[in-house]
């Protein structure tokens, strides 16, 4: 990998890591469900030109869109909203990788050896250790929501593996379409936003939804797709945990997050396990969990 492309991969992870900060600020301003609806509406607005129906694939695309919109993002940003520690939820979000492997075993007939089995156990053990650190009144709830979001992302990854002839921006546009309307309906019934109050929110506060849509999803995954066209996945997979490292750093610097011994130790266990799984999966051409849009 060239130095330029390596720096590009690091920049992609930085974009994803900062998305946790944007999510924390955005959910505090708009509420988690409305924030998700706004960010998907922006993605849809920008990528609508790429919308193309794909014969024989639309049911699977719809399943991916609902799985991502409702299953992943709703739980993820609710977890971020409730979290007392951004580091804890950023680490827990990496469970997408072991969940992807477990689902591949269950539904695709994948087989793993003792190395990946031990790495999966290590990943979950790290999150369990983090759960014992009381960094906020809703700490455990935030971790459970984030773990559920990771499982939903893993399911979407398995479905994406079965897609054929669907471009990255076409898929992101369809996901945004299904997510915008499904999350919009859920938002109306659950959060019941007061539109009069929303009109008084300063325009600059919408940067959070704009960043999450443009920076993390369109640019971040567009650049990742660019790299995956040029390098085998086993060259990219070892870097997937960098987004969590960036999220932890941004949380400490910008949000005064406390990186306690339990969170640091649990994070080290989880990231070690995830890295091993991702590398082994890449060599075995198994689901890595890194292709799904964020």
C-alpha positions, 0 to 999 in steps of 0.5 A: 500500500502506498504512503498516500493510500495509507494516509487515506485509510487513516483519514477514513478512520478519523472521519468515522471516529469523529462521527461519534462526537457528531452523534453525541452533539446531534442527539443532544440537540435534536433527539436521537431518532430525529437526528437519524432521520435528518442525517438519512434525509441528507444522504438521500438528497445528495445520492438520489441521482444514483437510485436505480432499481436492481432486478431480483435484488430489491427485497434484499436491498429493502431488508438491508435498508430497514436493518441499517436504518431501524436495527443499526442506527436507531440503537446505535445513536440511542446508545451514544445519546445515553452513554456516559463514556463515548469510549465505551460505546465506540469500543462496543460498536466493534462487536459488528466483526465477531457478530458477523462471523457468528452469523456467517457460521449460523446462516452461511455454513462458515467454519472457524478454527480455535484462533477465531473462536478464542478471538470472538470470546476475547472481544465479548469479554472486553465489552463485559469488563467495560460493563462493570465500569459505572461511568453513568446512570445509563451505562449498561443500557447504552452498551446493550443498545450499542451491542444490539446495533452491532448485531444489526450491522452484522446482519446487514453485512451478511445480506450485503455479501449476497448482493450482485450488481449493486454499486456502493452509492446506489446501495447507500441511496436505497438505504437512505430512502428506506431509513428516512421514511421508516425512521421518520414515521417512528420519530413522529410517534415516539419523539413527537418533535415540536416543529415550532421549536425546531425552527428556532434551532440555529442553522449551524447546529445542523452540522452534526447531521450534515457531518454524519451524512457527508463526512462519515457515510458518503466520503468515508465509505466512498473512499473505502470503496476506492481503496477496496478496488485497489487492494485486497481486503486483507490489506485493509482489515488490520486498520478497522479498529483505528476508528475506535482509537480516534473516537476514544481520542476525540472523546477525551479531548473534546468531551472530557471523557475519562478513560478508566482502567477497566475501559482501557483494559476491556477496550484492549481485549475487544480491539485485539479480538476484533483485529484477529478476527478481521485478519483471519476473516480477510484471509478466509474471504469471510464476512469482515464487517467493514463493508457496511455503510456507517 
